[in-house]
Amino acid sequence: MKPTKIIKKGAALVLAAAMIFTGATGFPGGMSVAKASEIDFNNLKPLVPKAVLADVLRPYNVKPGDVVNVTIPVKASNYNIRKPVVNVDLSKTPGFSLASDVTITDDKGNKVESIFVSNTAYVKFAVKIPLNAKKGRYNDIPVTFITTDSYDNYQEVALEQSSKLTFVVDSQKKNAKLSLFDSDYPRNVRDNDDVNIKLTFHNDGELNADNVTVSLSGYESTLIPNDQPTANIGTIKGGEDGSVDFDFDAIENLAAGVTKIDVTVKYDNSDGTAADPQTFTLSMQTIPKKTEAEKLEVRPVLQVTSVNYPHYTVKVGDHFDVVYEFKNIGKVDAKNIVVDTTGYSEAGFKPATAYDKYRLASLKSGGVFRIRRSFTAIETITDGMKPITVNYSYYSVKDKTLATQITDTMSIYIDTKGKEDSGEVDNSMPRLTVSKYSTGKGKIKAGKEFVFTFDVKNPHPTASADNIVVTISSADNSFAIVEGSASMFINSLKAGQSETLSIPLKAKGDIATNGYDLTITFDYEYLTKDVANKNALVKKQNKIEEKLKLQVYSDDRPMVANISVGAGDTPVLNEATSLSFDFNNMGKSVLYNVTAKVKGDFKSTNEVLIIGNVNAGEGRSWSMDVTPQVDGMGKGVLTISYEDSNGNVNSYDTDFESMVSATNPDETPDTPTDQLPVDEGPKDIIPLWAFICGNVVIFIVGALVARNVAIKKYKKKKIDEAMREDEEL
């Protein structure tokens, strides 16, 4: 909407231009003045500011879970950006969120309210990168300013970016992957048995598996559930386990055979999307009620008592073993035992031996045997959970004619990862990492020294790293080296080895409470196969950076001053008055949810005064209504409470005192007219005769003085009359 009033500055410019170019009689140079009615003020457009980058924006390389401090250098173009409200729109980068207020500072870090054409201002804010952020570039992040134009109308100004604000997520955390880590249930079931099935799942991923739900099916012909055959575990964190129990009753008149129970696991990824359901299979032998003749028969029972297999992600080229332990828990011996393994070819695993059947002539009651299967993951494997199934059969030693074969089966699931699309990976290259670190027992305080101790580890299974140079650095010198060099040397780290290093550091004194990156750079050498001659080894170099987020705490410095009660007047007992004070944040961090309350001899009208958030370096005066409760010197305590940057609640007290009057001196009490005091004169000061004589003397003296004054005036009047008569003659 266009303004209806004439802007003085704009009108003056137009009139001046009209005077110069149109000409007028009576002005030097033949100028004339344009009529105001000839100027179309409706077509005058306001000056709208523009926001432009003052320097190139470089991408921010981040990791999932990081908190990134962003600084954008900005200038105004065409017109100053006055007291803007800055908006950073992260809606198109799901999961990214602001982790601080948006501020504008000068090059010295001082907060400014406006962005000028001549000077560079710095828009600053922190962004939280979600844990489930995908690897890639994120640059669709508009930055806008709500400001006013030259007509004082509000305008939304978009930052014109020649280079975009970009976050590059270099790596992403592995999504949740659940495997059946352990199962505890009876392998043999008889009529009316109580059956408990306990399942333990392991999350092989780095991110949480949320809303984990486990359901069973396929049991209907054998078992009756005591409750719904579905249970919710909740959340299984990355690298942790979760368990669930189910209770059943076996039906009557069971038929001989094997019951297979399907276990279906459903869960959500940490970003809320549903993961692909996973299915596992349990099997149990059903043993029917024996006839009178069969009761005399005792049979062997083979059971898989444990399985060892990889609970990590298997990649192309990995070698691994699966080890089964079998036990005869029956009362008699088993014979003609055959164990074979199936399903590995479809999973992309190549066995170490082509013949995979294992045969055992006999196994005594209580006897145990183990078999090992070795596999290699071939190049055709894909991402997912792949099953390997073991099948086994046997006879009772009492079954002379081999009339009844007993069979059973069991499956395990192995997590697999296919080859990356980016091409071949140098599997011989060790990647050094910080396996653990410590900053001492206490918190890291701004301006204080601490000792940073960390373990450098080579997690590679075979390759060594040599001539290792470890360098410590930080952006903006947030952590300075106290003494010595920023680089340390390690001669060699063999496969699986680690070494502990320490270095004294000092946190920058003027930084706010926040997490700051400490960068650890590894430069090292390693041996690998020569591409041209695969039988030879060549030495290569590699460089890896690892960033750690260290939390620094800046001391809060809230300050209360100039506490005053009564606004200049003396407070009156039981009458409401004002209590005023100055509150300033002298620290480097924002104080959140600041409140004030009073206790002691002064009762506040409202229990708490809400001050709100107070930015670093800011402050103002506040007041609240209080009522004195005592007469005389009243003493009180002003309590300021706030939350620091970490959400911790702190408070401190300031004592004050003020004189309190019992009544208001400006108020005169009303006195009834019939009770006015009577002036009785002096009482018993001097005798009455002396008082009368004194008054007579005073009267005589006064009369004599009055007579002398009257005579003098009369004589002077006669002299003046005689002089006037002489002048007339």
ABEGO torsion letter per residue (X at the ends): XBBABBBAAAAAAAAAAAAAAAEBBGBBGGBBBBBAAABBAAABBBBBBBBBBABBBBBBBBBBGBBBBBBBBBBBBGBBBBGBBBBBBAAABBGBBBABBBBBBBAAGBBBABBBAABBBBBBBBBBBBAABBBEBBABBBBBBBBBBAAGBBBBBBBBBABBBBBBBABBBBBBBBBBABBBBBABBBBGBBBBBBBBBBBABABBBBGBBBBBBGAAAABBBABBABBBAEBBBBGBBBBBBBBBBBBBGBBBEBBBBBBBBBBBBAAGBBBBBBBBBBBBBBBBBBBAAAAABBBBBBBBABBBBBABBBBBGBBBBBBBBBBBABABBBBGBBBBBBGAAAAGBBBABABABBBBABBBBGBBBBBBBBBBBBAABBBEBBBBBBBBBBBBAABAAGABBBBBBBBBBBBBBBBBAAEBBBAABBBBBBABBBAEABBBBBGBBBBBBBBBBBABAABBBBGBBBBBBBBGGABBBABEBABBBBABBBBGBBBBBBBBBBBBAABBBBBBBBBBBBBBBBBBBBAABAABBBBBBBBBBBBBBBBBBBBBBBBBBGBBBGGGBBBBBGBBBBBBBBBBBABABBBBGBBBBBBEABBBABABBBAEBBBBGBEBBBBBBBBBABBEBBBBBBBBBBBBAAGBBBBBBBBBBBBBBABBAABBBBBBAAABBBBAEBBGABBAAAAAAAAAAAAAAAAAAAAAAAAAAAAAAAAAAAAAAAAAX
